[in-house]
Amino acid sequence: MSTAASPPRRRPWLPIAIGLVLVLALAVRLSVRDAAPWVCAILFYATPRPVLLGLGILGCISSRTWRGRSLYLVASLLLGGWVAANDFAWPARDDRPLTTTDTIVFWNVGRNLVDDYVVVDEILETEPAVVGIVETGRLSTEWLAGWQTRHPNYTIITQPEGLLLAVRGEILAQGYHRLPHNSHVAWVEVRLNGQRVRVALVDIVANIYISRELPVLRLTERLAGWDDRPLIVMGDFNTPVDSAWMTGIRARFQEAFLTAGEGYAPTWPLPIPVLKLDQIWLNRRVQVQRAWQTSHWRSDHRAQWAEVTVGSE
């Protein structure tokens, strides 16, 4: 009497594929990061730490063997600790006396500013000192005049590239510089706490196939020339904070939310952000007292808020 041969056991392809991605992504992230040929850079941008944690959990769920589940469980615990240490802001105890602060706001509105004045009114109801917005979309003269009528205590400047700066009070000076690869920086000088402060608004190219090297390094060089005064730099850098090209900025500046915020730091894409692309950087002459982030259905970016004090080093 013959018995039918049992079908060959299939290898669990999903846990193997996940393991391969994790190994490659970790090798890139722990070595060259995005300072490498574009294939490595794309892998770096596509696999931020929260995504790696998600892959580890998925590997644990999909594994069919005790050994595989154990391996992915350990990997997930290690990745979870890595995310907690780097992608969350943990408030430190601050015993400094409370001082006068000015509120700074940045938001990538995703070209949703042109619909009505709801976004503007929501931002300005707290009367921040400076507001920076990118990806405004095309703004008509009539729309800008309407904003000025609704909020006459603000001075507004715009750039055709979708950058907008609104200042409560007088703008002392202003400028604009084009960076490589269709990237931009606009700046204004304002008076905060009786001191002249330069505020720069940045929008770096978003194309994942274009290296951030040239625009970020050119921006870093320009910021170094402005570092002799209080300086606030905010924008959509389209570059993670831990990018190899952000080394110069990290060395000179502190990021507001990572310094004085609390909670999950990534800002894009909503509703499940995994990358901190939206950032507010302060040089040593500006201290951040508090920072937070808000979400709105009109944009896939979280808005950045910071209360800062301008003083001596």
ChimeraX attribute file (.defattr): number of C-alpha atoms within 10 A of each C-alpha:
attribute: neighborCount
match mode: 1-to-1
recipient: residues
	/A:1	2
	/A:2	4
	/A:3	5
	/A:4	5
	/A:5	6
	/A:6	6
	/A:7	6
	/A:8	6
	/A:9	6
	/A:10	6
	/A:11	9
	/A:12	12
	/A:13	11
	/A:14	13
	/A:15	22
	/A:16	15
	/A:17	11
	/A:18	18
	/A:19	17
	/A:20	12
	/A:21	16
	/A:22	20
	/A:23	11
	/A:24	14
	/A:25	21
	/A:26	18
	/A:27	14
	/A:28	19
	/A:29	22
	/A:30	9
	/A:31	11
	/A:32	15
	/A:33	21
	/A:34	25
	/A:35	17
	/A:36	15
	/A:37	10
	/A:38	14
	/A:39	10
	/A:40	19
	/A:41	22
	/A:42	17
	/A:43	18
	/A:44	25
	/A:45	19
	/A:46	15
	/A:47	21
	/A:48	20
	/A:49	23
	/A:50	20
	/A:51	17
	/A:52	22
	/A:53	22
	/A:54	14
	/A:55	22
	/A:56	27
	/A:57	20
	/A:58	17
	/A:59	25
	/A:60	24
	/A:61	14
	/A:62	18
	/A:63	19
	/A:64	13
	/A:65	11
	/A:66	9
	/A:67	11
	/A:68	16
	/A:69	19
	/A:70	13
	/A:71	16
	/A:72	23
	/A:73	18
	/A:74	14
	/A:75	20
	/A:76	21
	/A:77	14
	/A:78	14
	/A:79	21
	/A:80	19
	/A:81	13
	/A:82	15
	/A:83	18
	/A:84	16
	/A:85	11
	/A:86	15
	/A:87	21
	/A:88	17
	/A:89	17
	/A:90	18
	/A:91	14
	/A:92	10
	/A:93	7
	/A:94	9
	/A:95	6
	/A:96	7
	/A:97	5
	/A:98	9
	/A:99	10
	/A:100	11
	/A:101	18
	/A:102	18
	/A:103	19
	/A:104	22
	/A:105	25
	/A:106	26
	/A:107	26
	/A:108	24
	/A:109	22
	/A:110	16
	/A:111	17
	/A:112	15
	/A:113	22
	/A:114	16
	/A:115	11
	/A:116	11
	/A:117	13
	/A:118	10
	/A:119	15
	/A:120	14
	/A:121	14
	/A:122	10
	/A:123	16
	/A:124	17
	/A:125	9
	/A:126	9
	/A:127	18
	/A:128	19
	/A:129	20
	/A:130	23
	/A:131	26
	/A:132	24
	/A:133	26
	/A:134	24
	/A:135	18
	/A:136	21
	/A:137	17
	/A:138	15
	/A:139	17
	/A:140	10
	/A:141	9
	/A:142	9
	/A:143	16
	/A:144	15
	/A:145	13
	/A:146	13
	/A:147	17
	/A:148	15
	/A:149	11
	/A:150	13
	/A:151	16
	/A:152	13
	/A:153	14
	/A:154	23
	/A:155	15
	/A:156	20
	/A:157	16
	/A:158	16
	/A:159	16
	/A:160	10
	/A:161	17
	/A:162	18
	/A:163	23
	/A:164	20
	/A:165	23
	/A:166	23
	/A:167	22
	/A:168	19
	/A:169	15
	/A:170	14
	/A:171	16
	/A:172	12
	/A:173	10
	/A:174	14
	/A:175	10
	/A:176	14
	/A:177	13
	/A:178	15
	/A:179	19
	/A:180	17
	/A:181	16
	/A:182	13
	/A:183	20
	/A:184	22
	/A:185	23
	/A:186	22
	/A:187	21
	/A:188	20
	/A:189	20
	/A:190	22
	/A:191	17
	/A:192	19
	/A:193	14
	/A:194	9
	/A:195	14
	/A:196	15
	/A:197	20
	/A:198	21
	/A:199	23
	/A:200	23
	/A:201	25
	/A:202	28
	/A:203	26
	/A:204	22
	/A:205	22
	/A:206	16
	/A:207	11
	/A:208	14
	/A:209	11
	/A:210	13
	/A:211	21
	/A:212	26
	/A:213	18
	/A:214	15
	/A:215	22
	/A:216	24
	/A:217	18
	/A:218	14
	/A:219	22
	/A:220	19
	/A:221	12
	/A:222	13
	/A:223	20
	/A:224	13
	/A:225	9
	/A:226	13
	/A:227	17
	/A:228	11
	/A:229	16
	/A:230	23
	/A:231	22
	/A:232	26
	/A:233	23
	/A:234	26
	/A:235	26
	/A:236	25
	/A:237	23
	/A:238	21
	/A:239	25
	/A:240	21
	/A:241	21
	/A:242	14
	/A:243	19
	/A:244	18
	/A:245	22
	/A:246	18
	/A:247	14
	/A:248	16
	/A:249	22
	/A:250	16
	/A:251	9
	/A:252	15
	/A:253	20
	/A:254	20
	/A:255	21
	/A:256	25
	/A:257	26
	/A:258	23
	/A:259	18
	/A:260	22
	/A:261	23
	/A:262	17
	/A:263	15
	/A:264	20
	/A:265	24
	/A:266	24
	/A:267	24
	/A:268	18
	/A:269	15
	/A:270	15
	/A:271	14
	/A:272	11
	/A:273	18
	/A:274	21
	/A:275	23
	/A:276	23
	/A:277	21
	/A:278	27
	/A:279	27
	/A:280	26
	/A:281	22
	/A:282	23
	/A:283	23
	/A:284	18
	/A:285	18
	/A:286	21
	/A:287	22
	/A:288	22
	/A:289	21
	/A:290	18
	/A:291	22
	/A:292	20
	/A:293	22
	/A:294	11
	/A:295	15
	/A:296	13
	/A:297	10
	/A:298	12
	/A:299	19
	/A:300	18
	/A:301	26
	/A:302	27
	/A:303	21
	/A:304	25
	/A:305	24
	/A:306	24
	/A:307	20
	/A:308	23
	/A:309	19
	/A:310	24
	/A:311	14
	/A:312	11
	/A:313	9
